[in-house]
Amino acid sequence: MEADPQSAPDSVLRPTLEFALLADAVQAVDGKLYVLGGGWDTLLVGHFPVRHHTLAIGLRLRVPWSSEGQQVRFDVGLQDADGTSLLPADIHHVVDISPREGGSRQDFGVVRSVTFNNLTFSAAGDYSFVITLDGEVVHRLRFTVKQRA
């Protein structure tokens, strides 16, 4: 039986990825995600190669209260079905976990958006955004690029 992470001692709790989604556009403002055209898993294009003007990832991290004053690093990379990286370098983000007002001992959420402009897809196929949290792969956000019929 798997242990419930919420019942673990605070010293072993780490930030986790609560969710991630693909969208046409995402903004993270004041603890909320503003999503336009979100939740898709198929990108239909007219021809190959194609340069897609913009797409975004919205994500929410669950941070234990005991992580206050620390930093969390998350990275996002793009791979094809063979695992070949399609970005010159992964996108790196460092989140400073500020102390909360009132000394709350509750976990809290941190939202972020990552926007990609002018991605080039040379062929139809399966792709994935690989999300790592403090160096550990925590999610693969899979999608397919297809030519319109």
C-alpha positions as CSV (number, residue, x, y, z in Angstrom):
1,M,0.0,0.0,0.0
2,E,1.3,3.4,-1.0
3,A,1.8,6.0,1.8
4,D,-0.4,9.1,1.7
5,P,2.0,12.0,1.1
6,Q,-0.3,14.3,3.1
7,S,0.4,12.2,6.2
8,A,4.1,12.2,5.8
9,P,6.3,14.3,8.2
10,D,6.9,17.8,6.9
11,S,10.6,17.1,6.6
12,V,10.0,14.6,3.7
13,L,7.4,16.6,1.9
14,R,8.5,18.3,-1.3
15,P,6.7,20.5,-3.8
16,T,4.7,18.5,-6.4
17,L,3.1,19.2,-9.7
18,E,-0.6,19.3,-9.1
19,F,-1.6,19.7,-12.8
20,A,-0.4,21.0,-16.2
21,L,-2.3,21.7,-19.4
22,L,-1.7,22.8,-22.9
23,A,-3.5,25.9,-24.2
24,D,-3.4,28.5,-26.9
25,A,-2.5,31.1,-24.3
26,V,-2.1,31.2,-20.5
27,Q,-1.4,34.0,-18.0
28,A,-0.6,33.4,-14.3
29,V,-1.8,36.4,-12.3
30,D,-2.4,36.7,-8.5
31,G,-2.5,33.0,-7.9
32,K,-4.9,32.3,-10.8
33,L,-4.4,30.9,-14.3
34,Y,-6.2,32.7,-17.1
35,V,-6.5,30.1,-19.9
36,L,-7.6,30.6,-23.6
37,G,-8.2,27.5,-25.6
38,G,-7.0,25.1,-23.0
39,G,-6.9,21.4,-22.5
40,W,-6.1,20.3,-26.0
41,D,-3.9,17.3,-27.0
42,T,-4.0,17.6,-30.8
43,L,-2.5,20.3,-33.0
44,L,-3.9,20.4,-36.5
45,V,-1.7,22.1,-39.1
46,G,-2.0,22.8,-42.9
47,H,1.5,21.5,-43.9
48,F,4.9,20.4,-42.8
49,P,7.3,21.7,-41.8
50,V,5.1,24.2,-39.8
51,R,6.0,27.0,-37.5
52,H,3.3,27.3,-34.8
53,H,3.0,30.9,-33.7
54,T,2.3,30.4,-30.0
55,L,1.2,27.8,-27.4
56,A,1.4,27.7,-23.7
57,I,1.5,25.5,-20.6
58,G,-0.4,26.4,-17.4
59,L,0.7,24.6,-14.3
60,R,0.1,24.5,-10.6
61,L,2.6,23.4,-8.0
62,R,1.5,22.2,-4.6
63,V,4.0,23.5,-2.0
64,P,4.2,22.2,1.6
65,W,4.2,25.1,4.1
66,S,7.6,23.8,5.4
67,S,9.2,24.9,2.1
68,E,8.8,28.5,2.9
69,G,12.1,30.5,2.4
70,Q,13.4,27.9,-0.1
71,Q,13.5,27.8,-3.9
72,V,11.9,25.3,-6.2
73,R,13.3,24.8,-9.7
74,F,11.2,23.5,-12.6
75,D,12.3,22.9,-16.1
76,V,10.3,22.3,-19.3
77,G,11.7,20.6,-22.4
78,L,10.1,19.5,-25.7
79,Q,10.8,16.0,-27.1
80,D,9.6,14.1,-30.1
81,A,8.4,10.5,-29.9
82,D,12.0,9.2,-30.0
83,G,13.0,11.4,-27.1
84,T,15.0,13.8,-29.1
85,S,15.1,17.3,-27.6
86,L,13.6,19.9,-30.0
87,L,14.6,23.0,-28.0
88,P,18.1,24.5,-28.0
89,A,17.8,24.3,-24.2
90,D,15.1,23.5,-21.6
91,I,13.2,26.4,-20.2
92,H,14.3,27.0,-16.5
93,H,12.3,28.6,-13.8
94,V,13.2,29.2,-10.2
95,V,10.4,29.9,-7.8
96,D,11.2,31.6,-4.5
97,I,8.8,30.4,-1.8
98,S,8.0,33.5,0.3
99,P,6.9,33.2,3.9
100,R,3.1,33.4,4.2
101,E,1.4,36.1,6.2
102,G,0.0,34.9,9.5
103,G,2.3,31.9,9.8
104,S,-0.2,29.5,8.1
105,R,0.8,25.9,8.3
106,Q,-1.2,24.9,5.3
107,D,0.1,23.8,1.9
108,F,-0.4,26.3,-0.8
109,G,-0.5,26.4,-4.6
110,V,1.9,28.3,-6.9
111,V,0.7,28.9,-10.5
112,R,3.0,29.6,-13.5
113,S,2.6,29.9,-17.2
114,V,5.2,29.1,-19.9
115,T,4.7,30.4,-23.4
116,F,6.4,29.1,-26.5
117,N,6.5,31.2,-29.7
118,N,7.4,30.0,-33.2
119,L,8.0,26.3,-32.5
120,T,8.8,24.4,-35.6
121,F,7.4,20.9,-36.2
122,S,9.1,19.2,-39.2
123,A,6.7,16.2,-39.3
124,A,3.4,14.8,-38.0
125,G,3.8,12.8,-34.9
126,D,3.7,12.5,-31.1
127,Y,5.5,15.0,-29.0
128,S,5.7,15.8,-25.3
129,F,6.7,18.6,-23.0
130,V,8.8,17.1,-20.2
131,I,8.4,18.8,-16.9
132,T,11.0,18.4,-14.2
133,L,10.8,19.6,-10.6
134,D,14.1,20.0,-8.8
135,G,15.7,17.8,-11.4
136,E,13.2,14.9,-11.3
137,V,10.8,14.2,-14.2
138,V,7.3,14.6,-12.8
139,H,5.1,14.8,-15.9
140,R,5.1,14.4,-19.7
141,L,2.4,16.6,-21.3
142,R,1.8,14.6,-24.5
143,F,0.2,15.9,-27.7
144,T,0.0,15.0,-31.4
145,V,0.7,17.1,-34.4
146,K,-1.4,16.2,-37.4
147,Q,-2.0,17.5,-40.9
148,R,-5.6,18.7,-41.5
149,A,-7.5,16.4,-43.9
